[in-house]
Amino acid sequence: MRLLEQVVFWVHGASAAAWFGAIFYRTLVVDGKAYRYFADVADYERFSTHLAHGMRYVVTAGMLTCALSGFVLTGLRWNPDNAVWLGLIGLKVAVQAAAAGLFAYVSYVHWPWRSLATSEEFAGYRREGTQLALGMVGLSGVGFLLGQACRLAYPVPVA
């Protein structure tokens, strides 16, 4: 594998791993423990808002890095004769777009509604937020699997 490809590959993998790790850890570890820790739902919401403050930019940067490095890798390895690889790349692009759209929805629609919810509305928003976060975990996991499938569909000759 050429040096440029290796560097872009590692940037792509590291940014994807950071996105997956962050959303996985926040969803499956931090949120549940924090929710059980705080006796008052309002305290949990304040903590959760404090924890998430400023992270939108970090996650957006990570997702853009992943998408752009994936675009560069696709260009470096472009082969219109490999239909399986092209199909997998198309699926990977669709998954990336879905993940970005879901993240944008959570960040700019769901989160503001949830943060302004009354105590009666909170349980519904929390349940919906958990489902959306699990969707993001699932999409990022599928992205990893598709990346490995792309690698298998387009083996690199050993030089």
PyMOL commands that set and color helices and strands:
alter all, ss='L'
color gray80, all
select helices_A, chain A and resi 3-37+41-52+55-76+83-115+119-153
alter helices_A, ss='H'
color red, helices_A
deselect
rebuild
show_as cartoon
